[in-house]
Amino acid sequence: MEDENGQIAGTHSVSAGLDYPGVGPEHSWLKDIGRANYVSVTDDEAMEGFRKLTRVEGIMPALETAHAVAYAIKLAATMDKDQTVVINVSGRGDKDINTVAKLEGIEI
């Protein structure tokens, strides 16, 4: 991500782990050769993924993982019932509880 002057552009995400715009050129290369596909979800979608995984499975994911959960929910809706989605649930959501509470309007 860069601005009109070729400088690294600022980013925003509810997840501190995803709020980092500087990555190596390997990602561009992997995308160009078809080995990687990059997608995004909004903060609101990530929070919905957080809520669903927490309520349905009792797993409180880190906000980084909640982004993957949100995309997996969208992707699953386009798949056949015999197909499988795998998500690596890395990190723990309890470290993000203050951020989640603030976004949900809950005072701790």
N, C-alpha and C positions, 0 to 999 in steps of 0.2 A: 504494500500500500504506500503510495507516494502522492505528494501534492503536485501542483503544476510546475514546481521548480525542481522536481526530482528528489525532494527531501522526504524522509519518512513522515507519513501522515499520522496524526493523532488517532487514537481509537477509544472506544468505550465498550465495556461489557460489565454485566453484573458480576462476572467471575474475574477476579484478579488474575487468575492463571491464563485467561484468554485475552487479556487486555495488553497484548504485547505485539506491536506491529513489525518488529525486525526479525526476519527469518532468512535463512540462507537461500541461495539460488537453486538448491536441490529441489525445492518444492515446485518451482516453475518448470524445471526439467522433467520431473516425474509427471506433472500434469500434461506437458507437451507430448510425452511419449505414451500417454494413456495408462500409466501405472497408478495414478492418483486422481481422485475426483474430490474437489473441495466444495462443501456446501455450508450454508449458514442458517441460523435461526435467530429470531429476535429474543431480546431479554424476556419479554412476556411469554413467548413459547417455551423458553428454558425454564422459567418459573412454573409453568404448567406441567412440564416434564418432571420437575422436582416434586411437585404436589402429587402427581399421579403415582410415581414410583414409591413415594413415601406412604401414601394411603393404601395402594393396592398390594404392595409387597412388603411393607414395613422396613424398607431400605431408604435411609436418608442419604442421597447421593451428594457428592461435592457439586458445586455449581458448574464446574467444567463438564462433569459427566451428565448433568441435567441437560446440557445442550445436545449431547449425543442421544439422550433419551427422547428429547423433543423431536429430533430429526427421525429417529427410528419409528416413532409413532406415525409420522407423516409417510415414511417409506412403507411401513407395514400395510397401510391402507391401499397401496398400489400393487401389493404382492399377492401371489396365489396362496391359498391356505396351507399348502404343503411346503412352502418355503420358510426359511429360518432367518432371523435377525440375531446377531450376536453383538452385545455391547460390553466393552471392558469398563466395569465400574471401578474406577481408580479414585482414590481419595475418600474422605469422609465428609459428610455434610454438616456434622456438628461444628466444624471449624467456620462454617459460613452462617451459623445461626443468627448472628447479629445482622448480617446483610439481609437474610431472608425475612427476619422480623421487621426490619425497616421497610422493605418492599411490600410486605403484607399489611403494614400499618399497625403492627403490634409493638407495644412498648414493653421492653424488658427491664 
